[in-house]
Amino acid sequence: MLRIYYIAILNFLGISHSPAQEAQYVNYIELSQEFVYAVKTDQDATKYIISFARADENIIVQQLSTDENKKAFFINLYNAYTQYILKRNPEKYKNRNDFFKADQINFASHQISLDKIEHGFLRRSRIKWSLGYLGKLFPGKLERKFRVKNIDYRIHFTLNCGAASCPAIAFYDPKNIDQQLDLATQVYLKAEADYNKEENTLLLPILMSWFRGDFGGKKNILKICRGLNILPSDIQPIIKYKPYNWELYLNNYKDF
């Protein structure tokens, strides 16, 4: 926040500075958290939109040098932009496919989509409809710069696409990202997953089917559920999936 005030002071005093010079004073990970908060509290988010649009690509690359930084930053960015756009124009949600793939985000002088953030950066260039098993043969230069080194299935319990079945939104911080991701996973699955002992069926959120490769397949999905005490040890259940509720539902926030 202090960096934003510093830039504001330069502007007030009439001291000229280029976008590249301005970017040197900005911590973009902190800015992504502030963006989430501004959208949550219905503040004017224009300064954040401008800062991300004018950001120097090389400086962001330097700041996002680890997977922890990348995950925190891009989860915040995805959630904030989704809420920001849909609060301003909920009609866009009527065609969800167009909404997610539209290049409607100006990021470091590039026009990118929510799909680019999710499947390109956070899922390491995975093909959207491949159930998590196939990656792009020739990902673009921007994806290669910003994508994570390792796919983390827990991100699926953090990304809020505006639907009623989506996980809650939180403020993610690289220093605590593992604990936050663990808690987000636990909170979502404890609420959505259910084991029926009489029928020996395990009911899971369908996003675990959509991205089953990210989760390591059926064997690891069962291991995850056992680790959270959703499923008893040594039980081999029949897995079923809950339908996704795509009804528009905004302002779903939670503190982790």
VEXTORVO-49298 format. One line per field, with one value per residue: x, y, z of N, C-alpha, C, O, CB in turn; residue in three letters. Coordinates in steps of 0.2 Angstrom, whole numbers, plus 5000, padded with zeros to 4 digits. Glycine has a CB too. Layout:
n.east: (X  ...)
n.north: (Y  ...)
n.up: (Z  ...)
ca.east: (X  ...)
ca.north: (Y  ...)
ca.up: (Z  ...)
c.east: (X  ...)
c.north: (Y  ...)
c.up: (Z  ...)
o.east: (X  ...)
o.north: (Y  ...)
o.up: (Z  ...)
cb.east: (X  ...)
cb.north: (Y  ...)
cb.up: (Z  ...)
r: (ALA  ...)
***
This chain:
n.east: (5004  5010  5018  5009  5005  5016  5018  5007  5010  5021  5014  5006  5015  5019  5030  5038  5037  5040  5030  5038  5048  5039  5034  5045  5043  5032  5025  5019  5012  5007  4999  4990  4983  4977  4969  4959  4954  4949  4939  4930  4925  4919  4926  4933  4942  4950  4963  4971  4968  4974  4987  4991  4989  4999  5010  5028  5033  5045  5049  5038  5040  5052  5048  5039  5046  5045  5035  5027  5025  5019  5007  5000  4999  4992  4980  4974  4973  4965  4953  4949  4948  4937  4926  4926  4923  4911  4903  4901  4896  4885  4878  4887  4890  4880  4885  4895  4907  4912  4914  4925  4935  4938  4949  4950  4957  4969  4986  5001  5003  4998  4984  4974  4965  4954  4954  4967  4975  4971  4972  4984  4994  4992  4990  5000  5000  4990  4978  4962  4950  4955  4954  4965  4976  4983  4995  4999  5007  5014  5016  5013  5025  5022  5015  5025  5034  5027  5020  5018  5030  5026  5011  4998  4986  4978  4974  4962  4953  4952  4950  4938  4924  4913  4901  4888  4893  4906  4922  4925  4932  4948  4962  4977  4993  5011  5019  5012  5006  5005  4999  4987  4982  4980  4970  4960  4957  4953  4942  4933  4931  4927  4914  4908  4911  4905  4903  4895  4891  4882  4879  4892  4897  4906  4903  4908  4914  4911  4922  4933  4933  4933  4946  4954  4967  4976  4974  4980  4974  4962  4967  4975  4965  4957  4966  4968  4955  4955  4965  4959  4950  4938  4935  4935  4950  4957  4945  4937  4928  4913  4915  4905  4899  4895  4883  4887  4883  4879  4873  4874  4884  4890  4902  4907  4916  4929  4939  4955)
n.north: (4994  5006  5009  5012  5024  5031  5032  5040  5052  5056  5059  5069  5079  5082  5076  5068  5051  5036  5021  5010  5015  5017  5004  4999  5002  4995  4981  4968  4956  4960  4970  4962  4956  4968  4972  4962  4964  4977  4975  4966  4975  4984  4996  5008  5001  5005  5010  4999  4991  4999  4998  4985  4984  4992  4987  4982  4969  4961  4965  4959  4946  4944  4946  4935  4923  4911  4896  4897  4911  4913  4906  4912  4925  4924  4917  4926  4937  4931  4928  4941  4948  4941  4943  4957  4960  4953  4959  4972  4969  4958  4951  4945  4933  4925  4918  4907  4901  4910  4920  4915  4913  4925  4938  4949  4955  4966  4964  4968  4974  4965  4957  4946  4931  4924  4910  4909  4913  4902  4889  4891  4898  4894  4880  4875  4876  4867  4858  4863  4855  4842  4834  4835  4828  4831  4842  4858  4857  4867  4879  4897  4911  4920  4911  4902  4910  4914  4903  4890  4879  4866  4858  4860  4852  4858  4871  4871  4872  4885  4894  4905  4906  4913  4905  4896  4884  4886  4887  4897  4914  4919  4929  4927  4923  4922  4918  4910  4901  4887  4882  4889  4884  4871  4872  4878  4867  4857  4864  4865  4852  4845  4851  4847  4834  4817  4802  4787  4774  4763  4761  4761  4772  4786  4802  4816  4833  4838  4845  4838  4827  4834  4838  4827  4822  4832  4829  4817  4806  4792  4784  4793  4803  4796  4794  4807  4810  4801  4806  4817  4812  4809  4798  4781  4771  4760  4757  4754  4763  4766  4779  4794  4809  4825  4836  4852  4868  4881  4893  4911  4918  4929  4938  4929  4926  4921  4919  4913)
n.up: (5000  5004  4993  4983  4988  4987  4973  4971  4977  4970  4958  4962  4965  4953  4948  4935  4929  4921  4916  4918  4928  4938  4941  4948  4961  4965  4974  4967  4971  4984  4979  4972  4983  4989  4978  4978  4991  4988  4978  4986  4995  4988  4984  4973  4960  4951  4951  4953  4942  4932  4936  4935  4921  4917  4921  4922  4913  4915  4928  4935  4932  4939  4952  4954  4956  4962  4964  4974  4975  4963  4963  4974  4969  4956  4959  4967  4958  4948  4955  4960  4947  4942  4950  4950  4936  4934  4944  4938  4926  4925  4915  4907  4911  4906  4894  4898  4893  4883  4892  4900  4891  4885  4880  4891  4901  4905  4906  4911  4898  4890  4883  4891  4896  4908  4907  4903  4914  4923  4917  4909  4917  4931  4929  4922  4907  4904  4893  4892  4892  4894  4905  4913  4909  4898  4891  4882  4867  4861  4870  4872  4873  4884  4893  4896  4903  4914  4920  4933  4940  4945  4945  4956  4964  4974  4970  4964  4974  4977  4967  4962  4951  4950  4952  4961  4966  4967  4976  4991  4992  4996  5004  4997  5002  4999  5009  5018  5010  5008  5020  5019  5007  5010  5020  5013  5004  5014  5019  5008  5003  5015  5016  5004  5000  5003  5011  5009  5019  5019  5006  5001  4993  4987  4987  4977  4973  4957  4950  4953  4945  4932  4932  4934  4932  4937  4950  4952  4948  4951  4962  4969  4972  4981  4991  4995  5001  5011  5019  5024  5032  5027  5021  5026  5031  5019  5012  4997  4988  4977  4966  4964  4957  4961  4953  4946  4952  4943  4945  4946  4959  4969  4979  4988  5001  5012  5027  5028)
ca.east: (5000  5014  5021  5004  5005  5022  5017  5002  5014  5025  5010  5004  5020  5021  5037  5037  5040  5038  5027  5044  5050  5033  5034  5050  5040  5026  5025  5013  5009  5003  4994  4984  4979  4974  4964  4954  4950  4945  4933  4926  4922  4916  4929  4935  4947  4953  4971  4973  4967  4979  4994  4992  4990  5005  5016  5033  5033  5051  5049  5034  5044  5057  5044  5035  5051  5044  5029  5023  5023  5015  5001  4997  4997  4987  4974  4971  4971  4959  4947  4948  4945  4931  4921  4926  4920  4904  4899  4900  4892  4883  4876  4893  4889  4875  4888  4901  4912  4915  4917  4931  4941  4938  4955  4947  4961  4976  4991  5008  5003  4996  4977  4974  4959  4953  4957  4975  4977  4969  4975  4990  4999  4992  4990  5006  4998  4986  4973  4956  4946  4959  4954  4971  4981  4987  4997  5000  5013  5018  5013  5016  5030  5020  5014  5032  5037  5023  5017  5021  5034  5023  5004  4996  4979  4974  4972  4955  4949  4953  4947  4930  4922  4907  4896  4886  4897  4914  4925  4925  4938  4952  4967  4982  5000  5016  5023  5008  5002  5004  4994  4981  4979  4978  4964  4955  4955  4949  4935  4929  4930  4923  4907  4906  4911  4901  4904  4889  4894  4878  4880  4899  4898  4909  4901  4913  4913  4913  4928  4938  4932  4935  4953  4957  4974  4979  4973  4984  4969  4957  4970  4976  4959  4955  4971  4966  4949  4957  4969  4955  4945  4931  4934  4939  4955  4956  4939  4937  4921  4911  4915  4900  4901  4889  4882  4889  4878  4882  4870  4878  4884  4895  4903  4908  4922  4931  4946  4959)
ca.north: (5000  5012  5010  5015  5031  5034  5034  5045  5058  5058  5062  5075  5084  5083  5073  5063  5045  5031  5015  5005  5017  5016  4997  4997  5003  4991  4974  4966  4951  4964  4973  4958  4956  4974  4972  4957  4968  4983  4972  4964  4981  4989  5002  5010  4997  5008  5011  4992  4989  5003  4996  4978  4985  4996  4983  4980  4962  4959  4966  4954  4939  4944  4945  4929  4919  4904  4893  4900  4918  4913  4903  4917  4931  4922  4915  4933  4940  4927  4929  4948  4950  4938  4947  4964  4960  4951  4964  4977  4967  4951  4948  4942  4926  4921  4914  4906  4899  4916  4924  4913  4913  4931  4942  4955  4957  4969  4962  4969  4976  4959  4955  4939  4928  4920  4904  4909  4912  4896  4884  4892  4899  4890  4873  4874  4875  4861  4859  4864  4849  4835  4830  4836  4824  4833  4849  4861  4855  4873  4885  4903  4914  4922  4906  4899  4915  4914  4897  4886  4873  4860  4858  4859  4851  4862  4877  4870  4874  4892  4898  4906  4908  4916  4901  4894  4879  4888  4888  4904  4918  4922  4933  4922  4926  4917  4916  4905  4898  4880  4881  4892  4879  4865  4874  4879  4860  4854  4867  4864  4845  4843  4853  4845  4827  4813  4794  4783  4768  4758  4760  4761  4777  4792  4808  4821  4838  4836  4847  4833  4823  4838  4839  4821  4821  4836  4826  4811  4800  4790  4782  4799  4806  4792  4796  4814  4810  4797  4810  4822  4808  4809  4791  4777  4768  4753  4756  4755  4765  4768  4786  4797  4816  4830  4841  4859  4873  4887  4899  4916  4919  4934  4940  4923  4927  4917  4920  4907)
ca.up: (5000  5004  4986  4979  4990  4985  4966  4971  4979  4964  4953  4965  4965  4946  4946  4929  4929  4916  4919  4920  4934  4943  4943  4952  4968  4967  4975  4964  4975  4989  4975  4971  4989  4989  4973  4981  4996  4985  4975  4991  4999  4983  4982  4966  4959  4944  4951  4952  4935  4928  4939  4932  4914  4915  4924  4918  4913  4918  4935  4938  4932  4945  4959  4954  4955  4965  4963  4980  4973  4957  4965  4978  4964  4951  4962  4969  4952  4945  4959  4960  4941  4941  4954  4947  4930  4935  4947  4934  4920  4926  4909  4903  4914  4902  4890  4902  4889  4881  4898  4903  4886  4882  4882  4894  4906  4903  4911  4908  4891  4886  4884  4893  4899  4915  4906  4903  4921  4926  4913  4906  4922  4937  4928  4918  4900  4902  4889  4897  4892  4893  4911  4917  4907  4892  4890  4876  4864  4860  4874  4870  4877  4890  4897  4898  4908  4921  4923  4938  4938  4947  4946  4963  4964  4979  4968  4962  4979  4978  4961  4962  4944  4951  4952  4968  4968  4968  4983  4994  4990  5002  5002  4997  5003  4998  5015  5021  5004  5009  5025  5016  5002  5014  5024  5008  5002  5019  5020  5003  5003  5021  5014  4997  4999  5007  5010  5011  5021  5017  4998  4999  4988  4989  4982  4977  4969  4950  4948  4954  4939  4927  4932  4938  4931  4942  4957  4952  4946  4956  4967  4974  4975  4987  4996  4998  5005  5017  5023  5027  5036  5023  5019  5031  5028  5016  5009  4990  4987  4971  4966  4961  4957  4962  4948  4948  4952  4939  4946  4948  4966  4970  4986  4993  5004  5018  5029  5029)
c.east: (5004  5017  5016  5004  5011  5021  5012  5005  5018  5020  5007  5009  5022  5028  5036  5041  5037  5034  5033  5047  5045  5033  5039  5048  5034  5028  5019  5009  5005  4998  4988  4980  4974  4968  4958  4950  4946  4938  4928  4922  4919  4919  4931  4942  4951  4961  4974  4973  4973  4986  4996  4993  4997  5011  5021  5034  5039  5052  5044  5037  5049  5053  5040  5041  5050  5037  5024  5020  5018  5008  4997  4994  4992  4981  4970  4969  4965  4952  4944  4945  4938  4925  4921  4922  4912  4900  4897  4895  4890  4880  4881  4893  4885  4879  4895  4907  4916  4918  4924  4937  4942  4945  4952  4951  4968  4981  4998  5008  5001  4988  4977  4967  4959  4956  4965  4978  4977  4973  4982  4995  4998  4992  4995  5004  4995  4980  4966  4952  4949  4959  4960  4977  4985  4989  4998  5007  5018  5015  5017  5021  5028  5018  5020  5035  5034  5020  5021  5025  5030  5016  5002  4988  4975  4971  4965  4950  4949  4950  4940  4928  4916  4901  4894  4891  4904  4916  4925  4932  4941  4958  4974  4989  5005  5019  5018  5004  5000  4999  4987  4978  4977  4971  4958  4952  4951  4942  4930  4926  4925  4915  4904  4906  4907  4902  4898  4891  4889  4878  4887  4900  4902  4907  4906  4911  4915  4919  4934  4938  4935  4943  4957  4964  4978  4979  4977  4979  4965  4961  4972  4971  4957  4960  4970  4961  4951  4961  4965  4949  4938  4929  4938  4944  4953  4949  4940  4930  4920  4911  4909  4902  4894  4889  4884  4884  4881  4878  4875  4878  4890  4896  4904  4915  4923  4938  4949  4966)
c.north: (5006  5014  5014  5023  5034  5037  5040  5052  5060  5062  5068  5081  5085  5080  5067  5057  5040  5025  5011  5008  5016  5009  4995  4998  4999  4984  4971  4960  4955  4967  4969  4956  4962  4974  4967  4961  4974  4981  4970  4969  4986  4996  5003  5006  5000  5008  5004  4990  4992  5000  4989  4979  4988  4992  4981  4972  4958  4959  4960  4947  4938  4942  4938  4923  4912  4902  4896  4907  4918  4911  4909  4923  4929  4920  4922  4937  4937  4929  4937  4951  4947  4942  4954  4965  4959  4956  4970  4975  4959  4947  4944  4934  4922  4916  4912  4905  4905  4920  4922  4913  4920  4935  4949  4958  4960  4968  4963  4970  4970  4958  4947  4937  4925  4913  4904  4909  4905  4890  4885  4893  4895  4882  4871  4872  4869  4863  4858  4858  4842  4831  4831  4832  4826  4841  4851  4859  4862  4879  4892  4906  4916  4917  4903  4903  4914  4908  4893  4881  4866  4862  4856  4859  4856  4869  4877  4872  4881  4897  4899  4909  4911  4912  4899  4889  4880  4888  4896  4907  4920  4926  4928  4926  4921  4914  4910  4901  4891  4879  4884  4887  4873  4866  4875  4872  4857  4857  4865  4856  4842  4845  4849  4837  4823  4806  4791  4776  4762  4756  4760  4766  4783  4798  4814  4827  4836  4839  4843  4828  4827  4838  4833  4820  4826  4833  4819  4805  4798  4788  4788  4803  4803  4794  4802  4814  4806  4802  4815  4818  4808  4802  4786  4773  4761  4752  4758  4757  4766  4776  4789  4805  4820  4835  4848  4864  4879  4893  4905  4918  4923  4935  4934  4923  4923  4919  4914  4909)
c.up: (5000  4997  4982  4981  4988  4977  4966  4973  4973  4959  4956  4964  4958  4944  4941  4931  4924  4920  4922  4927  4940  4945  4948  4960  4970  4968  4973  4967  4981  4985  4974  4977  4990  4984  4975  4986  4993  4982  4981  4994  4995  4983  4975  4965  4953  4945  4951  4945  4931  4930  4935  4924  4912  4918  4920  4918  4916  4925  4938  4938  4938  4951  4959  4952  4958  4963  4968  4978  4967  4959  4969  4973  4960  4953  4964  4963  4948  4949  4959  4953  4940  4944  4951  4941  4930  4939  4943  4928  4921  4920  4905  4905  4910  4897  4894  4898  4886  4886  4900  4898  4883  4885  4885  4900  4903  4908  4908  4901  4887  4888  4885  4896  4905  4913  4905  4910  4924  4923  4910  4912  4928  4935  4923  4911  4899  4898  4893  4897  4892  4900  4915  4915  4901  4892  4883  4873  4863  4864  4872  4875  4884  4895  4900  4903  4914  4924  4928  4936  4939  4948  4953  4963  4968  4976  4965  4968  4981  4973  4961  4955  4944  4951  4960  4970  4969  4975  4985  4992  4997  4999  5003  4998  5003  5004  5019  5016  5006  5014  5023  5011  5005  5017  5018  5005  5007  5020  5015  5003  5009  5019  5009  4997  5004  5006  5013  5013  5019  5010  4996  4993  4991  4984  4983  4972  4962  4947  4949  4948  4933  4926  4936  4937  4935  4949  4957  4951  4952  4962  4972  4976  4981  4993  5000  5003  5012  5022  5027  5032  5033  5022  5023  5027  5025  5013  5002  4988  4979  4971  4962  4961  4957  4956  4950  4947  4949  4940  4949  4955  4967  4977  4991  4995  5011  5020  5031  5032)
o.east: (5003  5018  5018  5003  5010  5023  5013  5004  5018  5022  5007  5007  5026  5030  5032  5046  5031  5036  5032  5048  5047  5032  5038  5051  5032  5031  5013  5003  4999  4992  4983  4974  4968  4963  4952  4944  4940  4933  4922  4916  4917  4916  4930  4947  4956  4964  4980  4978  4976  4990  5001  4997  5000  5017  5020  5034  5039  5054  5045  5036  5049  5056  5039  5040  5054  5033  5018  5014  5013  5003  4991  4989  4987  4975  4965  4963  4960  4947  4939  4940  4934  4920  4915  4917  4908  4894  4891  4891  4893  4880  4879  4895  4885  4876  4900  4913  4922  4923  4928  4943  4947  4946  4953  4949  4971  4981  5000  5013  5002  4986  4978  4963  4965  4959  4968  4983  4981  4977  4986  5001  5003  4993  4995  5006  4996  4978  4965  4950  4946  4962  4962  4982  4990  4985  4998  5012  5024  5012  5022  5022  5031  5020  5021  5039  5037  5018  5027  5024  5031  5014  5004  4985  4969  4967  4961  4944  4947  4949  4936  4930  4913  4895  4899  4892  4908  4912  4924  4937  4938  4959  4975  4990  5005  5021  5021  4999  4995  4994  4982  4972  4972  4967  4953  4946  4946  4937  4924  4921  4921  4911  4898  4902  4906  4901  4896  4892  4892  4878  4888  4904  4900  4909  4907  4907  4921  4922  4939  4943  4939  4946  4962  4967  4983  4984  4977  4982  4966  4959  4971  4971  4955  4958  4970  4961  4948  4960  4967  4945  4933  4924  4944  4944  4949  4948  4943  4926  4924  4907  4908  4905  4889  4894  4884  4880  4885  4880  4879  4872  4896  4892  4902  4919  4918  4942  4947  4970)
o.north: (5011  5019  5018  5027  5040  5042  5045  5057  5067  5067  5073  5086  5090  5083  5062  5056  5041  5024  5007  5004  5014  5008  4990  4995  5000  4980  4972  4959  4953  4968  4971  4956  4961  4977  4969  4961  4975  4984  4971  4969  4991  5001  4998  5007  4996  5006  5003  4987  4989  4999  4988  4975  4986  4995  4980  4969  4954  4955  4958  4943  4933  4938  4936  4919  4907  4906  4898  4909  4922  4914  4910  4925  4933  4921  4923  4939  4941  4931  4938  4954  4951  4943  4957  4969  4962  4956  4973  4979  4955  4941  4940  4930  4915  4910  4916  4907  4906  4923  4926  4914  4921  4935  4954  4962  4957  4971  4960  4968  4970  4959  4943  4942  4924  4910  4899  4906  4903  4887  4880  4890  4892  4878  4866  4866  4865  4868  4854  4856  4838  4827  4827  4832  4823  4845  4847  4859  4861  4883  4891  4903  4915  4917  4901  4901  4914  4908  4894  4878  4861  4867  4851  4863  4857  4872  4882  4873  4883  4902  4894  4915  4913  4914  4899  4888  4876  4890  4900  4904  4922  4926  4926  4931  4915  4908  4906  4898  4889  4874  4881  4886  4870  4862  4873  4871  4854  4854  4864  4855  4838  4842  4848  4834  4825  4803  4792  4772  4757  4750  4758  4764  4785  4797  4816  4826  4834  4837  4843  4824  4825  4839  4834  4818  4824  4834  4816  4799  4800  4789  4787  4806  4806  4794  4803  4817  4808  4802  4818  4822  4807  4800  4788  4773  4758  4746  4763  4752  4766  4779  4787  4807  4818  4837  4850  4864  4883  4898  4903  4919  4920  4933  4935  4920  4922  4919  4909  4904)
o.up: (4997  4996  4978  4977  4986  4976  4962  4970  4972  4956  4952  4963  4957  4939  4942  4933  4923  4926  4927  4932  4945  4951  4951  4964  4975  4965  4975  4966  4981  4988  4974  4976  4991  4986  4974  4986  4995  4983  4980  4996  4997  4982  4971  4968  4951  4940  4948  4943  4926  4926  4933  4921  4907  4917  4914  4924  4920  4929  4944  4942  4941  4956  4965  4948  4956  4962  4967  4979  4967  4957  4968  4973  4959  4950  4963  4963  4946  4946  4959  4953  4937  4941  4951  4940  4927  4938  4943  4925  4918  4920  4902  4902  4911  4896  4892  4900  4886  4885  4901  4899  4879  4891  4881  4903  4900  4913  4903  4897  4881  4893  4881  4897  4908  4918  4907  4911  4927  4926  4910  4912  4930  4940  4920  4908  4894  4898  4897  4903  4889  4901  4920  4918  4900  4894  4879  4877  4864  4860  4870  4881  4889  4901  4906  4907  4920  4929  4929  4930  4936  4951  4956  4962  4967  4979  4965  4966  4987  4974  4961  4953  4939  4952  4964  4976  4971  4980  4980  4991  5002  4993  5008  4994  5005  5004  5022  5018  5004  5013  5024  5011  5003  5017  5020  5004  5006  5020  5016  5002  5008  5022  5008  4993  5010  5000  5019  5008  5016  5008  4990  4988  4996  4978  4988  4968  4961  4942  4945  4947  4929  4921  4940  4942  4938  4952  4963  4952  4958  4968  4978  4982  4986  4999  5006  5008  5017  5028  5032  5034  5037  5021  5025  5021  5027  5012  5000  4986  4975  4975  4956  4966  4954  4953  4956  4942  4952  4937  4953  4958  4968  4981  4997  4992  5014  5016  5034  5034)
cb.east: (4995  5020  5023  4997  5005  5028  5014  4997  5019  5028  5004  5002  5027  5021  5040  5039  5039  5043  5023  5049  5052  5026  5034  5056  5039  5021  5026  5015  5014  5008  4997  4987  4983  4978  4967  4957  4955  4949  4935  4930  4928  4908  4936  4936  4945  4951  4972  4970  4960  4979  4994  4987  4984  5005  5013  5040  5033  5057  5046  5027  5048  5061  5039  5030  5058  5045  5028  5027  5029  5017  5001  5001  5004  4990  4975  4976  4977  4960  4948  4954  4950  4931  4923  4933  4923  4904  4903  4906  4896  4878  4873  4899  4888  4871  4889  4900  4910  4909  4912  4931  4939  4932  4960  4940  4963  4975  4990  5013  5009  5000  4973  4979  4956  4946  4954  4977  4973  4962  4970  4990  4998  4986  4983  5010  5005  4983  4973  4952  4941  4966  4952  4970  4978  4983  5004  4999  5012  5019  5014  5010  5034  5013  5010  5036  5036  5018  5016  5016  5041  5026  5000  4998  4977  4978  4976  4954  4950  4961  4950  4928  4922  4906  4897  4879  4896  4915  4933  4924  4936  4955  4968  4982  5000  5021  5024  5003  5005  5010  4996  4982  4985  4983  4965  4958  4962  4953  4936  4932  4936  4925  4907  4909  4919  4894  4910  4883  4894  4871  4876  4901  4892  4917  4894  4920  4916  4907  4929  4937  4925  4932  4955  4953  4976  4975  4966  4987  4973  4953  4977  4981  4953  4955  4978  4965  4944  4961  4974  4951  4945  4931  4936  4934  4961  4958  4934  4940  4919  4904  4922  4893  4905  4890  4875  4895  4875  4882  4864  4877  4883  4895  4898  4906  4924  4930  4946  4961)
cb.north: (5000  5011  5003  5012  5031  5029  5028  5044  5056  5052  5057  5074  5081  5090  5070  5066  5042  5029  5012  5005  5025  5018  4993  5001  5011  4991  4973  4963  4947  4969  4976  4951  4955  4980  4969  4951  4971  4987  4966  4960  4984  4990  5002  5017  4990  5015  5014  4987  4991  5010  4995  4973  4989  5003  4977  4983  4959  4962  4973  4954  4939  4950  4951  4929  4922  4904  4886  4900  4922  4908  4897  4920  4933  4917  4911  4937  4940  4920  4927  4953  4948  4931  4948  4967  4955  4944  4967  4980  4968  4950  4954  4945  4926  4925  4917  4901  4894  4920  4923  4906  4908  4936  4942  4953  4952  4977  4954  4964  4979  4952  4957  4937  4923  4920  4901  4916  4918  4894  4882  4899  4906  4892  4871  4869  4875  4858  4854  4870  4850  4837  4823  4835  4817  4832  4849  4868  4852  4875  4884  4909  4919  4926  4900  4898  4922  4919  4891  4884  4873  4857  4854  4865  4844  4864  4880  4863  4869  4894  4895  4911  4902  4920  4894  4893  4873  4895  4886  4904  4924  4916  4939  4917  4929  4920  4921  4909  4899  4876  4885  4898  4877  4863  4880  4883  4856  4855  4875  4866  4841  4846  4860  4848  4825  4815  4792  4783  4767  4760  4766  4754  4779  4791  4810  4818  4845  4838  4854  4829  4821  4845  4846  4815  4823  4843  4825  4810  4795  4784  4778  4803  4806  4785  4795  4819  4806  4791  4814  4826  4810  4813  4790  4771  4767  4748  4761  4749  4771  4765  4789  4796  4818  4834  4841  4861  4874  4885  4898  4922  4912  4940  4945  4916  4934  4910  4925  4903)
cb.up: (5006  5009  4983  4980  4998  4985  4963  4976  4985  4960  4952  4973  4969  4945  4952  4923  4937  4912  4914  4915  4933  4940  4936  4951  4968  4960  4983  4957  4979  4993  4969  4968  4995  4989  4966  4984  5001  4980  4970  4996  5004  4985  4987  4965  4958  4943  4958  4957  4932  4930  4946  4933  4912  4918  4928  4920  4905  4915  4937  4934  4925  4945  4959  4948  4958  4972  4963  4986  4971  4952  4970  4983  4961  4946  4969  4973  4947  4945  4966  4961  4936  4943  4962  4946  4925  4938  4953  4931  4914  4932  4904  4905  4921  4898  4883  4907  4883  4877  4903  4905  4881  4884  4877  4897  4911  4901  4913  4910  4889  4888  4878  4899  4893  4918  4899  4899  4925  4926  4907  4902  4924  4940  4925  4921  4896  4909  4883  4894  4886  4891  4911  4924  4905  4885  4894  4876  4857  4852  4881  4870  4873  4889  4894  4892  4905  4920  4917  4943  4942  4953  4941  4968  4965  4985  4962  4959  4985  4979  4955  4967  4940  4945  4948  4968  4963  4964  4983  5001  4986  5006  5006  4991  5011  4993  5020  5026  4998  5011  5031  5013  4997  5020  5028  5002  5001  5026  5020  4996  5002  5027  5013  4992  4999  5007  5014  5006  5029  5019  4995  4997  4984  4989  4985  4974  4971  4945  4952  4961  4937  4928  4936  4936  4924  4942  4958  4958  4943  4953  4965  4970  4969  4986  4993  4992  5001  5016  5019  5022  5043  5017  5011  5033  5033  5021  5012  4986  4990  4969  4964  4963  4951  4968  4945  4943  4959  4932  4952  4944  4970  4966  4988  4989  5005  5017  5036  5022)
r: (MET  LEU  ARG  ILE  TYR  TYR  ILE  ALA  ILE  LEU  ASN  PHE  LEU  GLY  ILE  SER  HIS  SER  PRO  ALA  GLN  GLU  ALA  GLN  TYR  VAL  ASN  TYR  ILE  GLU  LEU  SER  GLN  GLU  PHE  VAL  TYR  ALA  VAL  LYS  THR  ASP  GLN  ASP  ALA  THR  LYS  TYR  ILE  ILE  SER  PHE  ALA  ARG  ALA  ASP  GLU  ASN  ILE  ILE  VAL  GLN  GLN  LEU  SER  THR  ASP  GLU  ASN  LYS  LYS  ALA  PHE  PHE  ILE  ASN  LEU  TYR  ASN  ALA  TYR  THR  GLN  TYR  ILE  LEU  LYS  ARG  ASN  PRO  GLU  LYS  TYR  LYS  ASN  ARG  ASN  ASP  PHE  PHE  LYS  ALA  ASP  GLN  ILE  ASN  PHE  ALA  SER  HIS  GLN  ILE  SER  LEU  ASP  LYS  ILE  GLU  HIS  GLY  PHE  LEU  ARG  ARG  SER  ARG  ILE  LYS  TRP  SER  LEU  GLY  TYR  LEU  GLY  LYS  LEU  PHE  PRO  GLY  LYS  LEU  GLU  ARG  LYS  PHE  ARG  VAL  LYS  ASN  ILE  ASP  TYR  ARG  ILE  HIS  PHE  THR  LEU  ASN  CYS  GLY  ALA  ALA  SER  CYS  PRO  ALA  ILE  ALA  PHE  TYR  ASP  PRO  LYS  ASN  ILE  ASP  GLN  GLN  LEU  ASP  LEU  ALA  THR  GLN  VAL  TYR  LEU  LYS  ALA  GLU  ALA  ASP  TYR  ASN  LYS  GLU  GLU  ASN  THR  LEU  LEU  LEU  PRO  ILE  LEU  MET  SER  TRP  PHE  ARG  GLY  ASP  PHE  GLY  GLY  LYS  LYS  ASN  ILE  LEU  LYS  ILE  CYS  ARG  GLY  LEU  ASN  ILE  LEU  PRO  SER  ASP  ILE  GLN  PRO  ILE  ILE  LYS  TYR  LYS  PRO  TYR  ASN  TRP  GLU  LEU  TYR  LEU  ASN  ASN  TYR  LYS  ASP  PHE)
***
